[in-house]
Amino acid sequence: MSVARRPHPALATLLGMGAGASTAAVAARVLLARQAAVARRVIGKPLGEEAHVADRVYRGAHGEAIDLLLLGDSIAAGLGAEKPGRTLGRQLAKRVARRTGRTVHLRVVAQVGAETSMLADQLATLEADYRPAVSVVVVGGNDVTHRVRVSESRTHLAQAVAALQERGSAVVIGTCPDLGALRAVPQPLRSLAGLMSRQLAAAQRQVAAEHGAYAVSLAAVVGPFFVTCPDEMFSEDRFHPSGAGYRRTAKALLPSVLAALGERDAVPFGHHPPTPVTHPAGGG
C-alpha cells in the first residue's frame, strides 16, 4: 500500500485553487476539490526546497569574459536536477562558453518558490557594480499557483527588466511553462492551470516586446518534449524538470542568449527578439 506524501507547496496551492477559482456550480467546485486532494497524495514533496548551488566559471580560450545571471523561480534555480552540473544554469553556461569560446561566469540568484514580485529581492542581493552581460529570467509558475493577477506579474517583471537594463544587461525572458502539461494534475483542473499559465506567458512576451528584451516561449519550444516524454523530462516529483528536462530547456534558451550577446543574428521559431524602435518621419 502506498504512503501519502506531503505535496510540493506550489503545486498544492494550485491544486487547492479550484474551489476558489471556479465560478461554476457548487458541484464543479466539489469535483475540483476532490481532484486536488487526490493529486496532493500522489505528488508529494520528494525534492525538498533547496536547489543545488550552481555558480561556476567556465573557461574559454579568447575574448572578453561573459557574466551570465539567472533570476527567477525553482526552474531557474535548477530544482529537480540530479547534480549541480545538470541544473539549468550550468547547462546553459556551458553551452554559451562552448559556442562563443569565451569564459562564462555563471551566477544564480533564483530562489525556489519565487514569484515575479520577488525578483526585486533577488536583484537586491547583487553588488551595485555588478554588470551582467546577459540576464535570463524564468518565472511565473508560482504566480499561477498562487493566483497572482496577471497585471501584477506584468508590473513586477517590467520593473525587473528595467533594473537589469540599467546595469547594462541584455535580458532574456523564458516565459511561463504550460502547466497543462502536468499529467499528475487531473482534469479539469489541469486545463484551468494550462489556461492561466498561457495567459501569463503571453503577458510576459508582451513585457519583453515593450521593454527591449528577448522572449523565449518555453511552452512552444520545449513544452512538447515534456508532453511526449514525461518520464524523462520530469524529475521524481513530476512537477520540476529533471536534468534531461533542463538540458532541453537550456538548448531552448541558447539561441536568444547568443543573440542577446551579439553572437548570432536570427533566432528560430518560438524566440521573439526585441521589437525595433521606430521613429516618426522627421523625428530625431
C-alpha positions as CSV (number, residue, x, y, z in Angstrom):
1,M,0.0,0.0,0.0
2,S,1.4,3.4,-0.9
3,V,2.0,6.0,1.7
4,A,0.6,9.5,1.2
5,R,3.3,12.2,0.9
6,R,3.2,15.9,1.6
7,P,2.5,17.9,-1.5
8,H,5.0,20.2,-3.2
9,P,3.8,23.6,-1.8
10,A,3.4,25.4,-5.1
11,L,1.5,22.6,-6.6
12,A,-0.6,22.1,-3.5
13,T,-1.7,25.7,-3.8
14,L,-2.5,25.2,-7.5
15,L,-4.5,22.1,-6.7
16,G,-6.3,23.9,-3.9
17,M,-7.3,26.8,-6.1
18,G,-10.1,25.0,-7.9
19,A,-12.7,25.7,-5.2
20,G,-11.9,29.4,-5.1
21,A,-11.2,30.0,-8.8
22,S,-14.2,28.3,-10.3
23,T,-17.4,30.4,-10.7
24,A,-19.4,27.4,-11.8
25,A,-21.8,25.4,-9.7
26,V,-21.1,24.0,-6.3
27,A,-20.8,20.6,-7.8
28,A,-18.0,21.7,-10.0
29,R,-16.1,23.2,-7.1
30,V,-16.6,20.0,-5.1
31,L,-15.2,18.0,-8.1
32,L,-12.1,20.2,-8.3
33,A,-11.5,20.0,-4.5
34,R,-11.7,16.2,-4.7
35,Q,-9.2,16.2,-7.6
36,A,-6.9,18.4,-5.6
37,A,-6.9,16.0,-2.6
38,V,-6.1,13.1,-4.8
39,A,-3.2,14.9,-6.6
40,R,-1.7,16.0,-3.3
41,R,-1.4,12.4,-2.2
42,V,0.1,11.3,-5.5
43,I,2.7,14.0,-6.0
44,G,4.2,14.6,-2.6
45,K,7.3,16.7,-2.0
46,P,10.4,14.4,-2.5
47,L,12.8,17.2,-3.6
48,G,12.8,19.4,-0.6
49,E,13.0,23.2,-1.1
50,E,16.7,23.7,-1.8
51,A,18.3,23.6,-5.3
52,H,22.0,22.8,-6.0
53,V,24.4,25.7,-5.8
54,A,25.1,26.3,-9.5
55,D,27.5,29.2,-9.6
56,R,30.6,28.4,-11.6
57,V,33.2,29.7,-14.1
58,Y,33.5,28.0,-17.5
59,R,36.9,28.9,-19.0
60,G,37.2,30.0,-22.6
61,A,40.2,30.5,-24.9
62,H,39.7,34.0,-26.1
63,G,37.6,37.2,-25.9
64,E,36.1,39.2,-23.0
65,A,34.5,37.1,-20.2
66,I,30.7,36.9,-20.1
67,D,28.8,37.4,-16.8
68,L,25.6,35.3,-17.1
69,L,22.9,35.9,-14.5
70,L,19.9,33.7,-13.8
71,L,16.9,35.0,-11.8
72,G,13.5,33.6,-11.1
73,D,12.0,30.5,-9.5
74,S,12.8,26.9,-9.0
75,I,13.3,26.2,-12.7
76,A,15.9,29.0,-12.9
77,A,17.4,27.6,-9.7
78,G,17.5,24.1,-11.1
79,L,15.4,22.2,-8.5
80,G,15.0,18.6,-9.7
81,A,18.4,18.3,-11.3
82,E,20.3,15.2,-10.1
83,K,23.5,17.1,-9.5
84,P,24.8,20.7,-9.9
85,G,26.1,20.1,-13.4
86,R,22.6,19.2,-14.6
87,T,20.9,22.4,-13.4
88,L,19.6,24.9,-16.0
89,G,22.3,27.5,-15.2
90,R,25.2,25.1,-15.6
91,Q,23.9,23.5,-18.8
92,L,23.2,26.9,-20.3
93,A,26.6,28.5,-19.2
94,K,28.5,25.5,-20.6
95,R,26.8,25.9,-24.0
96,V,27.4,29.6,-24.1
97,A,31.1,29.1,-23.4
98,R,31.4,26.3,-26.0
99,R,29.6,28.4,-28.7
100,T,31.5,31.6,-28.0
101,G,34.9,30.4,-26.9
102,R,34.7,32.9,-24.1
103,T,34.9,32.5,-20.4
104,V,31.5,32.5,-18.7
105,H,30.9,33.5,-15.1
106,L,27.6,32.0,-14.1
107,R,25.7,33.5,-11.2
108,V,22.4,32.2,-10.0
109,V,20.2,34.2,-7.6
110,A,17.0,32.5,-8.4
111,Q,15.1,31.1,-5.5
112,V,12.8,28.1,-5.1
113,G,9.2,29.2,-4.7
114,A,9.8,32.7,-6.0
115,E,7.0,34.7,-7.6
116,T,7.6,37.6,-10.0
117,S,7.3,40.1,-7.2
118,M,10.4,38.6,-5.6
119,L,12.7,39.4,-8.5
120,A,13.4,42.8,-6.8
121,D,14.7,40.9,-3.7
122,Q,16.9,38.8,-5.9
123,L,18.3,41.9,-7.6
124,A,18.9,43.5,-4.2
125,T,21.5,40.7,-3.4
126,L,23.7,41.9,-6.3
127,E,26.6,44.3,-5.8
128,A,26.0,47.8,-7.1
129,D,28.8,47.5,-9.6
130,Y,27.8,44.0,-10.9
131,R,27.2,44.2,-14.6
132,P,26.0,41.0,-16.2
133,A,26.3,40.8,-20.0
134,V,23.1,38.9,-20.2
135,S,20.4,38.0,-17.6
136,V,18.0,35.1,-18.0
137,V,14.7,35.4,-16.2
138,V,12.5,32.3,-15.8
139,V,9.5,32.9,-13.6
140,G,5.7,32.6,-13.5
141,G,4.7,29.2,-12.3
142,N,4.3,30.3,-8.7
143,D,2.3,33.3,-9.8
144,V,-0.2,30.9,-11.4
145,T,-0.3,28.5,-8.4
146,H,-0.7,31.4,-6.0
147,R,-3.3,33.2,-8.2
148,V,-1.4,36.4,-8.6
149,R,-3.1,38.8,-11.0
150,V,-1.5,38.9,-14.4
151,S,-1.4,42.7,-14.2
152,E,0.7,42.5,-11.0
153,S,3.1,40.0,-12.6
154,R,3.5,42.2,-15.6
155,T,4.4,45.2,-13.5
156,H,7.0,43.4,-11.4
157,L,8.5,41.8,-14.5
158,A,8.8,45.1,-16.3
159,Q,10.4,46.7,-13.2
160,A,13.0,43.8,-13.1
161,V,13.8,44.1,-16.8
162,A,14.3,47.9,-16.4
163,A,16.6,47.4,-13.4
164,L,18.7,44.8,-15.3
165,Q,19.0,47.1,-18.3
166,E,20.1,49.9,-16.0
167,R,23.0,47.7,-15.1
168,G,23.8,47.4,-18.8
169,S,22.5,43.9,-19.2
170,A,20.7,42.4,-22.1
171,V,17.6,40.4,-20.9
172,V,16.2,37.1,-22.0
173,I,12.8,36.0,-20.5
174,G,11.8,32.4,-20.5
175,T,8.1,32.7,-20.4
176,C,5.9,30.7,-18.0
177,P,5.8,26.9,-19.0
178,D,2.4,25.4,-19.8
179,L,1.2,23.9,-16.5
180,G,-1.3,22.0,-18.6
181,A,1.5,19.5,-19.2
182,L,1.4,18.3,-15.6
183,R,0.0,14.8,-16.0
184,A,-0.3,14.3,-12.3
185,V,-3.0,17.1,-12.1
186,P,-6.4,15.7,-13.1
187,Q,-8.9,17.2,-15.5
188,P,-10.5,19.7,-15.5
189,L,-8.0,21.3,-13.1
190,R,-5.1,20.7,-15.5
191,S,-6.9,22.6,-18.2
192,L,-7.5,25.5,-15.9
193,A,-3.9,25.7,-14.9
194,G,-2.8,25.4,-18.5
195,L,-5.1,28.3,-19.5
196,M,-3.8,30.6,-16.7
197,S,-0.2,29.8,-17.4
198,R,-0.6,30.5,-21.1
199,Q,-2.2,33.9,-20.3
200,L,0.7,34.8,-18.1
201,A,3.2,33.7,-20.8
202,A,1.5,35.9,-23.3
203,A,1.7,38.9,-20.9
204,Q,5.4,38.2,-20.3
205,R,6.1,38.1,-24.0
206,Q,4.4,41.5,-24.3
207,V,6.5,42.9,-21.5
208,A,9.6,41.8,-23.4
209,A,8.4,43.4,-26.6
210,E,7.6,46.7,-24.8
211,H,10.9,46.9,-22.9
212,G,13.5,45.7,-25.4
213,A,14.1,42.2,-24.1
214,Y,14.2,38.8,-25.8
215,A,11.4,36.4,-25.0
216,V,11.5,32.6,-25.4
217,S,8.1,30.8,-25.4
218,L,9.1,27.8,-23.4
219,A,5.7,26.2,-23.9
220,A,6.3,26.2,-27.7
221,V,10.0,25.3,-28.0
222,V,10.4,22.8,-25.1
223,G,6.9,22.1,-23.9
224,P,6.3,19.3,-26.5
225,F,9.2,17.3,-25.1
226,F,7.6,17.3,-21.6
227,V,4.3,16.2,-23.1
228,T,5.6,13.3,-25.2
229,C,8.4,12.2,-22.9
230,P,7.3,13.0,-19.3
231,D,9.2,10.1,-17.6
232,E,12.4,11.5,-19.0
233,M,11.8,15.2,-18.8
234,F,10.3,15.5,-15.3
235,S,12.0,14.8,-12.0
236,E,10.6,12.4,-9.5
237,D,8.1,14.9,-8.2
238,R,6.6,15.2,-11.7
239,F,6.4,18.9,-11.3
240,H,10.0,20.1,-11.9
241,P,12.3,19.2,-14.8
242,S,14.9,16.5,-14.4
243,G,18.5,17.0,-15.6
244,A,17.3,15.9,-19.1
245,G,14.5,18.4,-18.9
246,Y,16.9,21.2,-18.0
247,R,19.2,20.2,-20.9
248,R,16.3,20.7,-23.3
249,T,15.4,24.0,-21.6
250,A,19.0,25.2,-21.9
251,K,19.1,24.3,-25.6
252,A,15.8,26.2,-26.0
253,L,17.1,29.3,-24.4
254,L,20.5,29.3,-26.1
255,P,19.7,31.0,-29.4
256,S,18.2,34.1,-27.7
257,V,21.1,34.2,-25.2
258,L,23.6,34.2,-28.1
259,A,21.6,36.8,-30.0
260,A,21.5,39.0,-26.9
261,L,25.3,38.7,-26.7
262,G,25.6,39.6,-30.4
263,E,26.9,36.2,-31.2
264,R,24.2,35.4,-33.8
265,D,21.7,37.4,-35.8
266,A,18.5,35.4,-36.4
267,V,16.6,33.4,-33.8
268,P,14.3,30.4,-34.6
269,F,10.6,29.7,-34.0
270,G,9.4,30.5,-30.5
271,H,12.0,33.1,-30.0
272,H,11.0,36.8,-30.0
273,P,13.7,39.4,-30.4
274,P,13.2,43.0,-29.1
275,T,10.9,45.0,-31.2
276,P,12.9,47.6,-33.3
277,V,12.3,51.1,-32.2
278,T,10.7,53.2,-35.0
279,H,10.6,56.9,-35.2
280,P,8.0,59.1,-37.0
281,A,9.1,60.8,-40.2
282,G,11.1,63.9,-39.3
283,G,11.7,62.7,-35.8
284,G,15.1,62.7,-34.1
